[in-house]
């Protein structure tokens, strides 16, 4: 059976693995934040404009009037 070196214990190996997982998770979170900052608020502004249109005309901009 293959034995790890005496200087590497199972707890140290587990700690290293969890540290790598935490690092990858932190990188993913930073990437998501950067994506949200880069994409901006265009979708929210378009939604607000559509709601203002609905309030004024009584139907959504992509629908034909029912009257």
PDB file of N, CA, C and O in Angstrom:
ATOM      1  N   UNK A   1       0.837  -1.176   0.000  1.00  0.00           N
ATOM      2  CA  UNK A   1       0.000   0.000   0.000  1.00  0.00           C
ATOM      3  C   UNK A   1       0.886   1.246   0.000  1.00  0.00           C
ATOM      4  O   UNK A   1       1.888   1.312   0.712  1.00  0.00           O
ATOM      5  N   UNK A   2       0.504   2.218  -0.801  1.00  0.00           N
ATOM      6  CA  UNK A   2       1.289   3.434  -0.924  1.00  0.00           C
ATOM      7  C   UNK A   2       1.012   4.354   0.257  1.00  0.00           C
ATOM      8  O   UNK A   2      -0.139   4.697   0.526  1.00  0.00           O
ATOM      9  N   UNK A   3       2.039   4.743   0.942  1.00  0.00           N
ATOM     10  CA  UNK A   3       1.920   5.600   2.117  1.00  0.00           C
ATOM     11  C   UNK A   3       2.343   7.024   1.755  1.00  0.00           C
ATOM     12  O   UNK A   3       3.357   7.213   1.084  1.00  0.00           O
ATOM     13  N   UNK A   4       1.561   8.045   2.202  1.00  0.00           N
ATOM     14  CA  UNK A   4       2.000   9.424   1.975  1.00  0.00           C
ATOM     15  C   UNK A   4       3.218   9.721   2.839  1.00  0.00           C
ATOM     16  O   UNK A   4       3.449   9.042   3.839  1.00  0.00           O
ATOM     17  N   UNK A   5       3.985  10.710   2.469  1.00  0.00           N
ATOM     18  CA  UNK A   5       5.134  11.085   3.300  1.00  0.00           C
ATOM     19  C   UNK A   5       4.682  11.412   4.715  1.00  0.00           C
ATOM     20  O   UNK A   5       3.549  11.841   4.933  1.00  0.00           O
ATOM     21  N   UNK A   6       5.554  11.210   5.646  1.00  0.00           N
ATOM     22  CA  UNK A   6       5.206  11.425   7.051  1.00  0.00           C
ATOM     23  C   UNK A   6       4.838  12.873   7.328  1.00  0.00           C
ATOM     24  O   UNK A   6       4.083  13.154   8.259  1.00  0.00           O
ATOM     25  N   UNK A   7       5.362  13.794   6.532  1.00  0.00           N
ATOM     26  CA  UNK A   7       5.081  15.205   6.782  1.00  0.00           C
ATOM     27  C   UNK A   7       3.691  15.623   6.318  1.00  0.00           C
ATOM     28  O   UNK A   7       3.212  16.692   6.697  1.00  0.00           O
ATOM     29  N   UNK A   8       3.030  14.790   5.495  1.00  0.00           N
ATOM     30  CA  UNK A   8       1.698  15.111   4.986  1.00  0.00           C
ATOM     31  C   UNK A   8       0.676  14.266   5.727  1.00  0.00           C
ATOM     32  O   UNK A   8       0.597  13.053   5.532  1.00  0.00           O
ATOM     33  N   UNK A   9      -0.091  14.905   6.561  1.00  0.00           N
ATOM     34  CA  UNK A   9      -1.137  14.185   7.274  1.00  0.00           C
ATOM     35  C   UNK A   9      -2.452  14.350   6.545  1.00  0.00           C
ATOM     36  O   UNK A   9      -2.586  15.207   5.671  1.00  0.00           O
ATOM     37  N   UNK A  10      -3.399  13.546   6.897  1.00  0.00           N
ATOM     38  CA  UNK A  10      -4.717  13.618   6.258  1.00  0.00           C
ATOM     39  C   UNK A  10      -5.395  14.953   6.537  1.00  0.00           C
ATOM     40  O   UNK A  10      -6.062  15.497   5.658  1.00  0.00           O
ATOM     41  N   UNK A  11      -5.239  15.482   7.728  1.00  0.00           N
ATOM     42  CA  UNK A  11      -5.878  16.763   8.040  1.00  0.00           C
ATOM     43  C   UNK A  11      -5.241  17.896   7.240  1.00  0.00           C
ATOM     44  O   UNK A  11      -5.936  18.821   6.817  1.00  0.00           O
ATOM     45  N   UNK A  12      -3.954  17.834   7.033  1.00  0.00           N
ATOM     46  CA  UNK A  12      -3.301  18.858   6.227  1.00  0.00           C
ATOM     47  C   UNK A  12      -3.741  18.761   4.773  1.00  0.00           C
ATOM     48  O   UNK A  12      -3.926  19.778   4.104  1.00  0.00           O
ATOM     49  N   UNK A  13      -3.908  17.537   4.288  1.00  0.00           N
ATOM     50  CA  UNK A  13      -4.373  17.345   2.912  1.00  0.00           C
ATOM     51  C   UNK A  13      -5.809  17.850   2.756  1.00  0.00           C
ATOM     52  O   UNK A  13      -6.136  18.505   1.766  1.00  0.00           O
ATOM     53  N   UNK A  14      -6.659  17.546   3.730  1.00  0.00           N
ATOM     54  CA  UNK A  14      -8.043  18.019   3.687  1.00  0.00           C
ATOM     55  C   UNK A  14      -8.087  19.544   3.745  1.00  0.00           C
ATOM     56  O   UNK A  14      -8.878  20.173   3.042  1.00  0.00           O
ATOM     57  N   UNK A  15      -7.251  20.125   4.568  1.00  0.00           N
ATOM     58  CA  UNK A  15      -7.193  21.594   4.661  1.00  0.00           C
ATOM     59  C   UNK A  15      -6.761  22.207   3.331  1.00  0.00           C
ATOM     60  O   UNK A  15      -7.298  23.239   2.929  1.00  0.00           O
ATOM     61  N   UNK A  16      -5.820  21.602   2.657  1.00  0.00           N
ATOM     62  CA  UNK A  16      -5.370  22.091   1.355  1.00  0.00           C
ATOM     63  C   UNK A  16      -6.468  21.992   0.318  1.00  0.00           C
ATOM     64  O   UNK A  16      -6.664  22.909  -0.479  1.00  0.00           O
ATOM     65  N   UNK A  17      -7.190  20.873   0.328  1.00  0.00           N
ATOM     66  CA  UNK A  17      -8.290  20.688  -0.631  1.00  0.00           C
ATOM     67  C   UNK A  17      -9.375  21.731  -0.405  1.00  0.00           C
ATOM     68  O   UNK A  17      -9.860  22.336  -1.360  1.00  0.00           O
ATOM     69  N   UNK A  18      -9.762  21.947   0.852  1.00  0.00           N
ATOM     70  CA  UNK A  18     -10.805  22.938   1.136  1.00  0.00           C
ATOM     71  C   UNK A  18     -10.330  24.351   0.829  1.00  0.00           C
ATOM     72  O   UNK A  18     -11.131  25.203   0.444  1.00  0.00           O
ATOM     73  N   UNK A  19      -9.055  24.604   0.994  1.00  0.00           N
ATOM     74  CA  UNK A  19      -8.524  25.920   0.637  1.00  0.00           C
ATOM     75  C   UNK A  19      -8.612  26.162  -0.862  1.00  0.00           C
ATOM     76  O   UNK A  19      -8.934  27.267  -1.299  1.00  0.00           O
ATOM     77  N   UNK A  20      -8.330  25.140  -1.644  1.00  0.00           N
ATOM     78  CA  UNK A  20      -8.443  25.267  -3.104  1.00  0.00           C
ATOM     79  C   UNK A  20      -9.899  25.469  -3.508  1.00  0.00           C
ATOM     80  O   UNK A  20     -10.189  26.291  -4.377  1.00  0.00           O
ATOM     81  N   UNK A  21     -10.817  24.732  -2.889  1.00  0.00           N
ATOM     82  CA  UNK A  21     -12.238  24.902  -3.189  1.00  0.00           C
ATOM     83  C   UNK A  21     -12.696  26.315  -2.832  1.00  0.00           C
ATOM     84  O   UNK A  21     -13.440  26.935  -3.592  1.00  0.00           O
ATOM     85  N   UNK A  22     -12.258  26.824  -1.684  1.00  0.00           N
ATOM     86  CA  UNK A  22     -12.621  28.188  -1.276  1.00  0.00           C
ATOM     87  C   UNK A  22     -12.067  29.217  -2.239  1.00  0.00           C
ATOM     88  O   UNK A  22     -12.747  30.189  -2.568  1.00  0.00           O
ATOM     89  N   UNK A  23     -10.841  29.018  -2.694  1.00  0.00           N
ATOM     90  CA  UNK A  23     -10.239  29.943  -3.653  1.00  0.00           C
ATOM     91  C   UNK A  23     -11.020  29.954  -4.962  1.00  0.00           C
ATOM     92  O   UNK A  23     -11.290  31.023  -5.511  1.00  0.00           O
ATOM     93  N   UNK A  24     -11.383  28.788  -5.463  1.00  0.00           N
ATOM     94  CA  UNK A  24     -12.170  28.720  -6.699  1.00  0.00           C
ATOM     95  C   UNK A  24     -13.539  29.371  -6.531  1.00  0.00           C
ATOM     96  O   UNK A  24     -14.024  30.044  -7.441  1.00  0.00           O
ATOM     97  N   UNK A  25     -14.163  29.173  -5.370  1.00  0.00           N
ATOM     98  CA  UNK A  25     -15.445  29.824  -5.099  1.00  0.00           C
ATOM     99  C   UNK A  25     -15.318  31.338  -5.054  1.00  0.00           C
ATOM    100  O   UNK A  25     -16.177  32.051  -5.574  1.00  0.00           O
ATOM    101  N   UNK A  26     -14.253  31.831  -4.437  1.00  0.00           N
ATOM    102  CA  UNK A  26     -14.040  33.283  -4.366  1.00  0.00           C
ATOM    103  C   UNK A  26     -13.814  33.862  -5.758  1.00  0.00           C
ATOM    104  O   UNK A  26     -14.324  34.936  -6.076  1.00  0.00           O
ATOM    105  N   UNK A  27     -13.058  33.159  -6.582  1.00  0.00           N
ATOM    106  CA  UNK A  27     -12.837  33.630  -7.957  1.00  0.00           C
ATOM    107  C   UNK A  27     -14.151  33.669  -8.725  1.00  0.00           C
ATOM    108  O   UNK A  27     -14.392  34.602  -9.491  1.00  0.00           O
ATOM    109  N   UNK A  28     -15.006  32.662  -8.528  1.00  0.00           N
ATOM    110  CA  UNK A  28     -16.301  32.631  -9.203  1.00  0.00           C
ATOM    111  C   UNK A  28     -17.182  33.794  -8.756  1.00  0.00           C
ATOM    112  O   UNK A  28     -17.855  34.411  -9.583  1.00  0.00           O
ATOM    113  N   UNK A  29     -17.187  34.096  -7.476  1.00  0.00           N
ATOM    114  CA  UNK A  29     -18.002  35.206  -6.963  1.00  0.00           C
ATOM    115  C   UNK A  29     -17.507  36.538  -7.518  1.00  0.00           C
ATOM    116  O   UNK A  29     -18.312  37.380  -7.915  1.00  0.00           O
ATOM    117  N   UNK A  30     -16.205  36.734  -7.547  1.00  0.00           N
ATOM    118  CA  UNK A  30     -15.647  37.968  -8.108  1.00  0.00           C
ATOM    119  C   UNK A  30     -16.015  38.079  -9.588  1.00  0.00           C
ATOM    120  O   UNK A  30     -16.345  39.166 -10.063  1.00  0.00           O
ATOM    121  N   UNK A  31     -15.961  36.973 -10.312  1.00  0.00           N
ATOM    122  CA  UNK A  31     -16.359  36.977 -11.718  1.00  0.00           C
ATOM    123  C   UNK A  31     -17.818  37.343 -11.901  1.00  0.00           C
ATOM    124  O   UNK A  31     -18.157  38.099 -12.811  1.00  0.00           O
ATOM    125  N   UNK A  32     -18.696  36.814 -11.043  1.00  0.00           N
ATOM    126  CA  UNK A  32     -20.122  37.158 -11.135  1.00  0.00           C
ATOM    127  C   UNK A  32     -20.348  38.633 -10.845  1.00  0.00           C
ATOM    128  O   UNK A  32     -21.129  39.286 -11.537  1.00  0.00           O
ATOM    129  N   UNK A  33     -19.685  39.160  -9.845  1.00  0.00           N
ATOM    130  CA  UNK A  33     -19.834  40.583  -9.524  1.00  0.00           C
ATOM    131  C   UNK A  33     -19.355  41.442 -10.684  1.00  0.00           C
ATOM    132  O   UNK A  33     -20.003  42.427 -11.038  1.00  0.00           O
ATOM    133  N   UNK A  34     -18.235  41.081 -11.270  1.00  0.00           N
ATOM    134  CA  UNK A  34     -17.725  41.837 -12.419  1.00  0.00           C
ATOM    135  C   UNK A  34     -18.705  41.758 -13.582  1.00  0.00           C
ATOM    136  O   UNK A  34     -18.900  42.753 -14.280  1.00  0.00           O
ATOM    137  N   UNK A  35     -19.324  40.610 -13.808  1.00  0.00           N
ATOM    138  CA  UNK A  35     -20.309  40.466 -14.877  1.00  0.00           C
ATOM    139  C   UNK A  35     -21.509  41.373 -14.634  1.00  0.00           C
ATOM    140  O   UNK A  35     -21.968  42.056 -15.550  1.00  0.00           O
ATOM    141  N   UNK A  36     -22.020  41.385 -13.404  1.00  0.00           N
ATOM    142  CA  UNK A  36     -23.181  42.225 -13.103  1.00  0.00           C
ATOM    143  C   UNK A  36     -22.847  43.702 -13.240  1.00  0.00           C
ATOM    144  O   UNK A  36     -23.687  44.487 -13.681  1.00  0.00           O
ATOM    145  N   UNK A  37     -21.646  44.086 -12.874  1.00  0.00           N
ATOM    146  CA  UNK A  37     -21.245  45.486 -13.032  1.00  0.00           C
ATOM    147  C   UNK A  37     -21.103  45.835 -14.512  1.00  0.00           C
ATOM    148  O   UNK A  37     -21.484  46.927 -14.932  1.00  0.00           O
ATOM    149  N   UNK A  38     -20.559  44.916 -15.295  1.00  0.00           N
ATOM    150  CA  UNK A  38     -20.324  45.184 -16.720  1.00  0.00           C
ATOM    151  C   UNK A  38     -21.623  45.238 -17.519  1.00  0.00           C
ATOM    152  O   UNK A  38     -21.725  46.017 -18.467  1.00  0.00           O
ATOM    153  N   UNK A  39     -22.618  44.426 -17.158  1.00  0.00           N
ATOM    154  CA  UNK A  39     -23.855  44.399 -17.932  1.00  0.00           C
ATOM    155  C   UNK A  39     -24.745  45.592 -17.632  1.00  0.00           C
ATOM    156  O   UNK A  39     -25.578  45.957 -18.461  1.00  0.00           O
ATOM    157  N   UNK A  40     -24.591  46.202 -16.483  1.00  0.00           N
ATOM    158  CA  UNK A  40     -25.341  47.418 -16.178  1.00  0.00           C
ATOM    159  C   UNK A  40     -26.805  47.181 -15.878  1.00  0.00           C
ATOM    160  O   UNK A  40     -27.229  46.069 -15.565  1.00  0.00           O
ATOM    161  N   UNK A  41     -27.564  48.254 -15.982  1.00  0.00           N
ATOM    162  CA  UNK A  41     -28.971  48.222 -15.614  1.00  0.00           C
ATOM    163  C   UNK A  41     -29.879  48.368 -16.839  1.00  0.00           C
ATOM    164  O   UNK A  41     -31.021  48.803 -16.690  1.00  0.00           O
ATOM    165  N   UNK A  42     -29.421  48.027 -18.020  1.00  0.00           N
ATOM    166  CA  UNK A  42     -30.213  48.235 -19.229  1.00  0.00           C
ATOM    167  C   UNK A  42     -31.540  47.486 -19.192  1.00  0.00           C
ATOM    168  O   UNK A  42     -32.560  48.027 -19.617  1.00  0.00           O
ATOM    169  N   UNK A  43     -31.545  46.270 -18.698  1.00  0.00           N
ATOM    170  CA  UNK A  43     -32.777  45.501 -18.659  1.00  0.00           C
ATOM    171  C   UNK A  43     -33.785  46.118 -17.696  1.00  0.00           C
ATOM    172  O   UNK A  43     -34.984  46.113 -17.971  1.00  0.00           O
ATOM    173  N   UNK A  44     -33.314  46.643 -16.581  1.00  0.00           N
ATOM    174  CA  UNK A  44     -34.227  47.279 -15.622  1.00  0.00           C
ATOM    175  C   UNK A  44     -34.790  48.577 -16.184  1.00  0.00           C
ATOM    176  O   UNK A  44     -35.966  48.883 -15.990  1.00  0.00           O
ATOM    177  N   UNK A  45     -33.953  49.337 -16.879  1.00  0.00           N
ATOM    178  CA  UNK A  45     -34.425  50.591 -17.462  1.00  0.00           C
ATOM    179  C   UNK A  45     -35.439  50.323 -18.571  1.00  0.00           C
ATOM    180  O   UNK A  45     -36.412  51.064 -18.709  1.00  0.00           O
ATOM    181  N   UNK A  46     -35.225  49.278 -19.359  1.00  0.00           N
ATOM    182  CA  UNK A  46     -36.178  48.917 -20.412  1.00  0.00           C
ATOM    183  C   UNK A  46     -37.495  48.471 -19.790  1.00  0.00           C
ATOM    184  O   UNK A  46     -38.561  48.791 -20.315  1.00  0.00           O
ATOM    185  N   UNK A  47     -37.438  47.746 -18.694  1.00  0.00           N
ATOM    186  CA  UNK A  47     -38.649  47.313 -18.009  1.00  0.00           C
ATOM    187  C   UNK A  47     -39.427  48.505 -17.459  1.00  0.00           C
ATOM    188  O   UNK A  47     -40.652  48.554 -17.566  1.00  0.00           O
ATOM    189  N   UNK A  48     -38.720  49.455 -16.878  1.00  0.00           N
ATOM    190  CA  UNK A  48     -39.388  50.654 -16.361  1.00  0.00           C
ATOM    191  C   UNK A  48     -40.035  51.457 -17.493  1.00  0.00           C
ATOM    192  O   UNK A  48     -41.132  51.988 -17.324  1.00  0.00           O
ATOM    193  N   UNK A  49     -39.369  51.547 -18.633  1.00  0.00           N
ATOM    194  CA  UNK A  49     -39.949  52.259 -19.777  1.00  0.00           C
ATOM    195  C   UNK A  49     -41.206  51.549 -20.252  1.00  0.00           C
ATOM    196  O   UNK A  49     -42.191  52.206 -20.589  1.00  0.00           O
ATOM    197  N   UNK A  50     -41.193  50.234 -20.286  1.00  0.00           N
ATOM    198  CA  UNK A  50     -42.375  49.479 -20.694  1.00  0.00           C
ATOM    199  C   UNK A  50     -43.513  49.687 -19.702  1.00  0.00           C
ATOM    200  O   UNK A  50     -44.671  49.785 -20.108  1.00  0.00           O
ATOM    201  N   UNK A  51     -43.206  49.755 -18.420  1.00  0.00           N
ATOM    202  CA  UNK A  51     -44.252  49.998 -17.410  1.00  0.00           C
ATOM    203  C   UNK A  51     -44.852  51.403 -17.554  1.00  0.00           C
ATOM    204  O   UNK A  51     -46.061  51.586 -17.413  1.00  0.00           O
ATOM    205  N   UNK A  52     -43.997  52.387 -17.836  1.00  0.00           N
ATOM    206  CA  UNK A  52     -44.522  53.739 -18.057  1.00  0.00           C
ATOM    207  C   UNK A  52     -45.441  53.755 -19.281  1.00  0.00           C
ATOM    208  O   UNK A  52     -46.482  54.410 -19.267  1.00  0.00           O
ATOM    209  N   UNK A  53     -45.055  53.032 -20.341  1.00  0.00           N
ATOM    210  CA  UNK A  53     -45.876  52.926 -21.545  1.00  0.00           C
ATOM    211  C   UNK A  53     -47.216  52.281 -21.203  1.00  0.00           C
ATOM    212  O   UNK A  53     -48.264  52.742 -21.654  1.00  0.00           O
ATOM    213  N   UNK A  54     -47.182  51.219 -20.408  1.00  0.00           N
ATOM    214  CA  UNK A  54     -48.418  50.538 -20.015  1.00  0.00           C
ATOM    215  C   UNK A  54     -49.312  51.473 -19.210  1.00  0.00           C
ATOM    216  O   UNK A  54     -50.523  51.505 -19.426  1.00  0.00           O
ATOM    217  N   UNK A  55     -48.734  52.229 -18.291  1.00  0.00           N
ATOM    218  CA  UNK A  55     -49.521  53.164 -17.484  1.00  0.00           C
ATOM    219  C   UNK A  55     -50.176  54.227 -18.349  1.00  0.00           C
ATOM    220  O   UNK A  55     -51.296  54.651 -18.064  1.00  0.00           O
ATOM    221  N   UNK A  56     -49.496  54.664 -19.401  1.00  0.00           N
ATOM    222  CA  UNK A  56     -50.027  55.726 -20.247  1.00  0.00           C
ATOM    223  C   UNK A  56     -51.063  55.217 -21.248  1.00  0.00           C
ATOM    224  O   UNK A  56     -52.090  55.867 -21.450  1.00  0.00           O
ATOM    225  N   UNK A  57     -50.814  54.064 -21.880  1.00  0.00           N
ATOM    226  CA  UNK A  57     -51.663  53.597 -22.974  1.00  0.00           C
ATOM    227  C   UNK A  57     -52.544  52.405 -22.619  1.00  0.00           C
ATOM    228  O   UNK A  57     -53.469  52.096 -23.370  1.00  0.00           O
ATOM    229  N   UNK A  58     -52.294  51.725 -21.504  1.00  0.00           N
ATOM    230  CA  UNK A  58     -53.143  50.617 -21.081  1.00  0.00           C
ATOM    231  C   UNK A  58     -52.814  49.278 -21.716  1.00  0.00           C
ATOM    232  O   UNK A  58     -53.548  48.312 -21.508  1.00  0.00           O
ATOM    233  N   UNK A  59     -51.756  49.188 -22.471  1.00  0.00           N
ATOM    234  CA  UNK A  59     -51.293  47.906 -23.015  1.00  0.00           C
ATOM    235  C   UNK A  59     -49.781  47.947 -23.107  1.00  0.00           C
ATOM    236  O   UNK A  59     -49.165  49.012 -23.074  1.00  0.00           O
ATOM    237  N   UNK A  60     -49.190  46.749 -23.224  1.00  0.00           N
ATOM    238  CA  UNK A  60     -47.741  46.663 -23.296  1.00  0.00           C
ATOM    239  C   UNK A  60     -47.253  47.092 -24.665  1.00  0.00           C
ATOM    240  O   UNK A  60     -48.000  46.981 -25.638  1.00  0.00           O
ATOM    241  N   UNK A  61     -46.024  47.580 -24.773  1.00  0.00           N
ATOM    242  CA  UNK A  61     -45.510  48.078 -26.054  1.00  0.00           C
ATOM    243  C   UNK A  61     -45.496  47.025 -27.169  1.00  0.00           C
ATOM    244  O   UNK A  61     -45.640  47.380 -28.339  1.00  0.00           O
ATOM    245  N   UNK A  62     -45.329  45.764 -26.843  1.00  0.00           N
ATOM    246  CA  UNK A  62     -45.279  44.735 -27.864  1.00  0.00           C
ATOM    247  C   UNK A  62     -46.633  44.112 -28.172  1.00  0.00           C
ATOM    248  O   UNK A  62     -46.711  43.156 -28.944  1.00  0.00           O
ATOM    249  N   UNK A  63     -47.709  44.643 -27.575  1.00  0.00           N
ATOM    250  CA  UNK A  63     -49.061  44.157 -27.833  1.00  0.00           C
ATOM    251  C   UNK A  63     -49.851  45.199 -28.610  1.00  0.00           C
ATOM    252  O   UNK A  63     -49.574  46.396 -28.535  1.00  0.00           O
ATOM    253  N   UNK A  64     -50.824  44.726 -29.345  1.00  0.00           N
ATOM    254  CA  UNK A  64     -51.706  45.674 -30.040  1.00  0.00           C
ATOM    255  C   UNK A  64     -52.828  46.058 -29.074  1.00  0.00           C
ATOM    256  O   UNK A  64     -53.207  45.265 -28.212  1.00  0.00           O
ATOM    257  N   UNK A  65     -53.354  47.270 -29.220  1.00  0.00           N
ATOM    258  CA  UNK A  65     -54.437  47.704 -28.322  1.00  0.00           C
ATOM    259  C   UNK A  65     -55.679  46.823 -28.523  1.00  0.00           C
ATOM    260  O   UNK A  65     -55.961  46.392 -29.641  1.00  0.00           O
ATOM    261  N   UNK A  66     -56.403  46.564 -27.460  1.00  0.00           N
ATOM    262  CA  UNK A  66     -57.593  45.712 -27.546  1.00  0.00           C
ATOM    263  C   UNK A  66     -58.832  46.512 -27.947  1.00  0.00           C
ATOM    264  O   UNK A  66     -59.855  45.925 -28.299  1.00  0.00           O
ATOM    265  N   UNK A  67     -58.753  47.807 -27.900  1.00  0.00           N
ATOM    266  CA  UNK A  67     -59.926  48.622 -28.243  1.00  0.00           C
ATOM    267  C   UNK A  67     -59.955  48.982 -29.692  1.00  0.00           C
ATOM    268  O   UNK A  67     -60.877  49.665 -30.140  1.00  0.00           O
TER     269      UNK A  67
END
